[in-house]
Amino acid sequence: MAKAAPRGARTNRHLARVTTLAVAALVATQWLASAAGIGAH
């Protein structure tokens, strides 16, 4: 039981980090697509 809590906290922190990176990548992709669209036109 003692080892389960730290492992769970680490997993949640990891998921939060991955989610943040995923959102940042999505935003960056959308921004680049928008910038490329504006530059093309």
C-alpha distance matrix in Angstrom:
0.0 3.8 5.5 5.1 7.0 9.7 10.2 10.8 13.0 14.8 15.5 16.9 18.9 20.2 21.2 23.0 24.8 25.9 27.0 29.0 30.6 31.5 33.1 34.9 36.2 37.4 39.2 40.7 41.9 43.5 45.1 46.5 47.8 49.4 51.0 52.2 53.7 55.5 56.7 58.0 59.9
3.8 0.0 3.8 5.6 6.1 7.7 9.4 10.7 11.9 13.5 15.1 16.5 17.8 19.4 21.0 22.3 23.8 25.3 26.7 28.2 29.8 31.1 32.7 34.2 35.6 37.1 38.7 40.0 41.5 43.1 44.5 45.9 47.4 49.0 50.3 51.7 53.4 54.9 56.1 57.5 59.5
5.5 3.8 0.0 3.8 5.6 5.8 6.4 8.7 10.3 11.0 12.5 14.6 15.8 16.7 18.5 20.3 21.4 22.6 24.4 26.0 27.2 28.5 30.4 31.8 33.0 34.6 36.4 37.5 38.8 40.7 42.1 43.3 44.8 46.6 47.8 49.0 50.8 52.5 53.5 54.9 57.0
5.1 5.6 3.8 0.0 3.8 5.8 5.2 6.1 8.6 9.9 10.4 12.2 14.2 15.1 16.3 18.2 19.8 20.8 22.2 24.1 25.6 26.5 28.3 30.0 31.2 32.5 34.3 35.8 36.9 38.6 40.2 41.5 42.8 44.5 46.0 47.2 48.7 50.5 51.7 53.0 55.0
7.0 6.1 5.6 3.8 0.0 3.8 5.4 5.1 6.1 8.6 9.8 10.5 12.2 14.0 15.2 16.4 18.3 19.8 20.9 22.4 24.3 25.5 26.8 28.4 30.0 31.3 32.8 34.4 35.8 37.3 38.7 40.3 41.7 43.2 44.6 46.1 47.6 49.1 50.4 51.9 53.7
9.7 7.7 5.8 5.8 3.8 0.0 3.8 5.4 5.0 6.0 8.5 9.8 10.4 12.0 14.1 15.2 16.3 18.1 19.7 20.9 22.3 24.0 25.6 26.7 28.3 30.0 31.4 32.6 34.2 35.9 37.1 38.5 40.2 41.7 42.8 44.3 46.1 47.6 48.6 50.2 52.2
10.2 9.4 6.4 5.2 5.4 3.8 0.0 3.8 5.5 5.1 6.1 8.6 9.8 10.4 12.2 14.1 15.2 16.2 18.1 19.8 20.9 22.1 24.1 25.5 26.6 28.2 30.0 31.2 32.5 34.3 35.8 36.9 38.4 40.2 41.5 42.6 44.4 46.1 47.2 48.5 50.6
10.8 10.7 8.7 6.1 5.1 5.4 3.8 0.0 3.8 5.4 5.0 6.2 8.5 9.7 10.4 12.2 14.1 15.1 16.2 18.2 19.8 20.7 22.3 24.1 25.4 26.6 28.4 29.9 31.2 32.7 34.3 35.7 37.0 38.6 40.1 41.4 42.9 44.6 45.9 47.2 49.1
13.0 11.9 10.3 8.6 6.1 5.0 5.5 3.8 0.0 3.8 5.4 5.2 6.1 8.5 9.8 10.5 12.2 14.2 15.2 16.4 18.3 19.8 21.0 22.4 24.2 25.6 26.9 28.4 30.0 31.5 32.7 34.3 35.9 37.3 38.6 40.1 41.7 43.2 44.4 46.0 47.8
14.8 13.5 11.0 9.9 8.6 6.0 5.1 5.4 3.8 0.0 3.8 5.5 5.1 6.0 8.6 9.8 10.4 12.1 14.0 15.2 16.4 18.1 19.8 20.9 22.3 24.1 25.6 26.6 28.2 30.1 31.3 32.5 34.2 35.9 36.9 38.3 40.1 41.7 42.7 44.2 46.3
15.5 15.1 12.5 10.4 9.8 8.5 6.1 5.0 5.4 3.8 0.0 3.8 5.4 5.0 6.1 8.5 9.7 10.4 12.0 14.0 15.2 16.1 18.1 19.7 20.7 22.2 24.1 25.4 26.5 28.3 29.9 31.1 32.5 34.2 35.6 36.8 38.4 40.2 41.3 42.6 44.6
16.9 16.5 14.6 12.2 10.5 9.8 8.6 6.2 5.2 5.5 3.8 0.0 3.8 5.4 5.0 6.1 8.6 9.8 10.4 12.1 14.2 15.1 16.3 18.1 19.7 20.8 22.3 24.0 25.4 26.8 28.3 29.9 31.2 32.7 34.2 35.7 37.1 38.7 40.1 41.5 43.2
18.9 17.8 15.8 14.2 12.2 10.4 9.8 8.5 6.1 5.1 5.4 3.8 0.0 3.8 5.5 5.1 6.2 8.6 9.8 10.5 12.3 14.1 15.3 16.4 18.2 19.9 21.0 22.3 24.2 25.7 26.8 28.3 30.1 31.4 32.6 34.2 35.9 37.2 38.4 40.1 42.0
20.2 19.4 16.7 15.1 14.0 12.0 10.4 9.7 8.5 6.0 5.0 5.4 3.8 0.0 3.8 5.4 5.1 6.1 8.5 9.8 10.5 12.1 14.2 15.2 16.3 18.2 19.9 20.8 22.3 24.2 25.5 26.6 28.3 30.0 31.1 32.4 34.2 35.8 36.8 38.3 40.4
21.2 21.0 18.5 16.3 15.2 14.1 12.2 10.4 9.8 8.6 6.1 5.0 5.5 3.8 0.0 3.8 5.4 5.1 6.0 8.4 9.8 10.3 12.1 14.0 15.1 16.2 18.1 19.6 20.7 22.3 24.0 25.4 26.6 28.3 29.8 31.0 32.5 34.3 35.6 36.8 38.7
23.0 22.3 20.3 18.2 16.4 15.2 14.1 12.2 10.5 9.8 8.5 6.1 5.1 5.4 3.8 0.0 3.8 5.5 5.1 6.1 8.6 9.8 10.5 12.1 14.1 15.2 16.4 18.1 19.8 21.0 22.3 24.1 25.5 26.8 28.2 29.9 31.3 32.7 34.1 35.7 37.4
24.8 23.8 21.4 19.8 18.3 16.3 15.2 14.1 12.2 10.4 9.7 8.6 6.2 5.1 5.4 3.8 0.0 3.8 5.4 5.1 6.2 8.5 9.9 10.5 12.2 14.1 15.3 16.3 18.1 19.9 20.9 22.2 24.1 25.6 26.5 28.1 29.9 31.3 32.3 34.0 36.0
25.9 25.3 22.6 20.8 19.8 18.1 16.2 15.1 14.2 12.1 10.4 9.8 8.6 6.1 5.1 5.5 3.8 0.0 3.8 5.4 5.1 6.0 8.6 9.8 10.4 12.1 14.2 15.1 16.2 18.2 19.7 20.7 22.2 24.1 25.3 26.4 28.2 30.0 31.0 32.3 34.4
27.0 26.7 24.4 22.2 20.9 19.7 18.1 16.2 15.2 14.0 12.0 10.4 9.8 8.5 6.0 5.1 5.4 3.8 0.0 3.8 5.4 5.0 6.1 8.5 9.8 10.4 12.2 14.0 15.2 16.4 18.1 19.8 20.9 22.4 24.0 25.4 26.7 28.4 29.9 31.1 32.9
29.0 28.2 26.0 24.1 22.4 20.9 19.8 18.2 16.4 15.2 14.0 12.1 10.5 9.8 8.4 6.1 5.1 5.4 3.8 0.0 3.8 5.4 5.2 6.1 8.5 9.8 10.6 12.1 14.1 15.3 16.3 18.1 19.8 21.0 22.2 23.9 25.5 26.8 28.1 29.8 31.5
30.6 29.8 27.2 25.6 24.3 22.3 20.9 19.8 18.3 16.4 15.2 14.2 12.3 10.5 9.8 8.6 6.2 5.1 5.4 3.8 0.0 3.8 5.5 5.0 6.0 8.5 9.8 10.3 12.0 14.1 15.1 16.1 18.0 19.7 20.6 22.0 23.9 25.4 26.3 27.9 30.0
31.5 31.1 28.5 26.5 25.5 24.0 22.1 20.7 19.8 18.1 16.1 15.1 14.1 12.1 10.3 9.8 8.5 6.0 5.0 5.4 3.8 0.0 3.8 5.4 5.1 6.1 8.6 9.8 10.5 12.3 14.1 15.2 16.3 18.2 19.7 20.8 22.3 24.2 25.4 26.5 28.5
33.1 32.7 30.4 28.3 26.8 25.6 24.1 22.3 21.0 19.8 18.1 16.3 15.3 14.2 12.1 10.5 9.9 8.6 6.1 5.2 5.5 3.8 0.0 3.8 5.4 5.0 6.1 8.5 9.8 10.5 12.1 14.1 15.2 16.4 18.1 19.7 20.9 22.4 24.0 25.4 27.0
34.9 34.2 31.8 30.0 28.4 26.7 25.5 24.1 22.4 20.9 19.7 18.1 16.4 15.2 14.0 12.1 10.5 9.8 8.5 6.1 5.0 5.4 3.8 0.0 3.8 5.4 5.1 6.0 8.5 9.9 10.4 12.1 14.1 15.2 16.2 17.9 19.7 20.9 22.1 23.8 25.6
36.2 35.6 33.0 31.2 30.0 28.3 26.6 25.4 24.2 22.3 20.7 19.7 18.2 16.3 15.1 14.1 12.2 10.4 9.8 8.5 6.0 5.1 5.4 3.8 0.0 3.8 5.5 5.0 6.0 8.6 9.7 10.4 12.0 14.0 15.0 16.1 18.0 19.7 20.6 21.9 24.1
37.4 37.1 34.6 32.5 31.3 30.0 28.2 26.6 25.6 24.1 22.2 20.8 19.9 18.2 16.2 15.2 14.1 12.1 10.4 9.8 8.5 6.1 5.0 5.4 3.8 0.0 3.8 5.4 5.1 6.2 8.5 9.9 10.5 12.2 14.1 15.2 16.3 18.3 19.7 20.8 22.5
39.2 38.7 36.4 34.3 32.8 31.4 30.0 28.4 26.9 25.6 24.1 22.3 21.0 19.9 18.1 16.4 15.3 14.2 12.2 10.6 9.8 8.6 6.1 5.1 5.5 3.8 0.0 3.8 5.4 5.1 6.0 8.5 9.8 10.4 12.1 14.0 15.1 16.3 18.0 19.6 21.1
40.7 40.0 37.5 35.8 34.4 32.6 31.2 29.9 28.4 26.6 25.4 24.0 22.3 20.8 19.6 18.1 16.3 15.1 14.0 12.1 10.3 9.8 8.5 6.0 5.0 5.4 3.8 0.0 3.8 5.5 5.0 6.0 8.5 9.7 10.3 11.9 13.9 15.1 16.1 17.9 19.8
41.9 41.5 38.8 36.9 35.8 34.2 32.5 31.2 30.0 28.2 26.5 25.4 24.2 22.3 20.7 19.8 18.1 16.2 15.2 14.1 12.0 10.5 9.8 8.5 6.0 5.1 5.4 3.8 0.0 3.8 5.4 5.1 6.0 8.5 9.8 10.3 12.0 14.1 15.1 16.1 18.2
43.5 43.1 40.7 38.6 37.3 35.9 34.3 32.7 31.5 30.1 28.3 26.8 25.7 24.2 22.3 21.0 19.9 18.2 16.4 15.3 14.1 12.3 10.5 9.9 8.6 6.2 5.1 5.5 3.8 0.0 3.8 5.5 5.1 6.1 8.5 9.8 10.4 12.2 14.1 15.1 16.5
45.1 44.5 42.1 40.2 38.7 37.1 35.8 34.3 32.7 31.3 29.9 28.3 26.8 25.5 24.0 22.3 20.9 19.7 18.1 16.3 15.1 14.1 12.1 10.4 9.7 8.5 6.0 5.0 5.4 3.8 0.0 3.8 5.4 5.1 6.0 8.4 9.7 10.5 12.1 14.0 15.4
46.5 45.9 43.3 41.5 40.3 38.5 36.9 35.7 34.3 32.5 31.1 29.9 28.3 26.6 25.4 24.1 22.2 20.7 19.8 18.1 16.1 15.2 14.1 12.1 10.4 9.9 8.5 6.0 5.1 5.5 3.8 0.0 3.8 5.4 5.0 5.9 8.4 9.7 10.2 11.9 14.1
47.8 47.4 44.8 42.8 41.7 40.2 38.4 37.0 35.9 34.2 32.5 31.2 30.1 28.3 26.6 25.5 24.1 22.2 20.9 19.8 18.0 16.3 15.2 14.1 12.0 10.5 9.8 8.5 6.0 5.1 5.4 3.8 0.0 3.8 5.5 5.1 6.0 8.6 9.8 10.3 12.2
49.4 49.0 46.6 44.5 43.2 41.7 40.2 38.6 37.3 35.9 34.2 32.7 31.4 30.0 28.3 26.8 25.6 24.1 22.4 21.0 19.7 18.2 16.4 15.2 14.0 12.2 10.4 9.7 8.5 6.1 5.1 5.4 3.8 0.0 3.8 5.4 5.0 6.2 8.5 9.8 10.7
51.0 50.3 47.8 46.0 44.6 42.8 41.5 40.1 38.6 36.9 35.6 34.2 32.6 31.1 29.8 28.2 26.5 25.3 24.0 22.2 20.6 19.7 18.1 16.2 15.0 14.1 12.1 10.3 9.8 8.5 6.0 5.0 5.5 3.8 0.0 3.8 5.4 5.1 6.1 8.5 10.0
52.2 51.7 49.0 47.2 46.1 44.3 42.6 41.4 40.1 38.3 36.8 35.7 34.2 32.4 31.0 29.9 28.1 26.4 25.4 23.9 22.0 20.8 19.7 17.9 16.1 15.2 14.0 11.9 10.3 9.8 8.4 5.9 5.1 5.4 3.8 0.0 3.8 5.5 5.0 6.0 8.6
53.7 53.4 50.8 48.7 47.6 46.1 44.4 42.9 41.7 40.1 38.4 37.1 35.9 34.2 32.5 31.3 29.9 28.2 26.7 25.5 23.9 22.3 20.9 19.7 18.0 16.3 15.1 13.9 12.0 10.4 9.7 8.4 6.0 5.0 5.4 3.8 0.0 3.8 5.4 5.1 6.3
55.5 54.9 52.5 50.5 49.1 47.6 46.1 44.6 43.2 41.7 40.2 38.7 37.2 35.8 34.3 32.7 31.3 30.0 28.4 26.8 25.4 24.2 22.4 20.9 19.7 18.3 16.3 15.1 14.1 12.2 10.5 9.7 8.6 6.2 5.1 5.5 3.8 0.0 3.8 5.5 5.3
56.7 56.1 53.5 51.7 50.4 48.6 47.2 45.9 44.4 42.7 41.3 40.1 38.4 36.8 35.6 34.1 32.3 31.0 29.9 28.1 26.3 25.4 24.0 22.1 20.6 19.7 18.0 16.1 15.1 14.1 12.1 10.2 9.8 8.5 6.1 5.0 5.4 3.8 0.0 3.8 5.5
58.0 57.5 54.9 53.0 51.9 50.2 48.5 47.2 46.0 44.2 42.6 41.5 40.1 38.3 36.8 35.7 34.0 32.3 31.1 29.8 27.9 26.5 25.4 23.8 21.9 20.8 19.6 17.9 16.1 15.1 14.0 11.9 10.3 9.8 8.5 6.0 5.1 5.5 3.8 0.0 3.8
59.9 59.5 57.0 55.0 53.7 52.2 50.6 49.1 47.8 46.3 44.6 43.2 42.0 40.4 38.7 37.4 36.0 34.4 32.9 31.5 30.0 28.5 27.0 25.6 24.1 22.5 21.1 19.8 18.2 16.5 15.4 14.1 12.2 10.7 10.0 8.6 6.3 5.3 5.5 3.8 0.0
